[in-house]
Amino acid sequence: GKPGARAEVSVEEAADLLYGLLSPELYLLFVRERGWTRERWEQWVGDTLRAQLCTVAGNR
C-alpha cells in the first residue's frame, strides 16, 4: 500500500522521483554550486516530493 499517495503515481515512478530528487548530485548542485542553504534545499525537496507524491500536498 501507499497510504496518502496519489493513486496515479506508480511505485516505479515514486522510486524514480525519490532517487532523482534525493541524489547527492542534485543536493551538491543546489547547495555547493548554486549557493542554496541546506535548509532551503530541504524545504524545496520536501515540498516537491509532497506535491509529486501525496494526495494532499500542503500537509506537513
Secondary structure, DSSP 4 states (H G I P E B T S, - for coil): --TTB-TTS-HHHHHHHHHHHT-HHHHHIIIIIT---HHHHHHHHHHHHHHHHBSSTT--
